[in-house]
Amino acid sequence: MKPTRKTASELAEMVREKIGVSELGVRVRSDHAYGWQATIDYAPGDLIFFQRRAEEIATILRVTYELADEAVQSCQNIGRTGFAKGPRSFGLHPNLR
């Protein structure tokens, strides 16, 4: 089964809801080893406790959800020519061809 794509803000909100503390600052970023990682920016108590809990929750959520960010979406827009169709181009510099 293919994981469902969610934005970083959607994944951060899911982690915050699972922890159950509304004052928690959660940020999700891309991670080359795991796909995405949750980081606690601020917490009303012990930051290390909340970070460990966020990592446990992220491990479970990664089975069902993957990060759908701009870089992933723009890579999907690359056609047969190897160049992005949008404003970003991942092709080689003209001098390096």
Protein Blocks (a to p, Z undefined) as FASTA:
>chain_A
ZZddddfklmmmmmmmmnopakbccdddddfknopacddfbdcbdfklmmmmmmmmmmmm
mmmpccddfklmmmmmpcfkopafblbdcbdcfklZZ
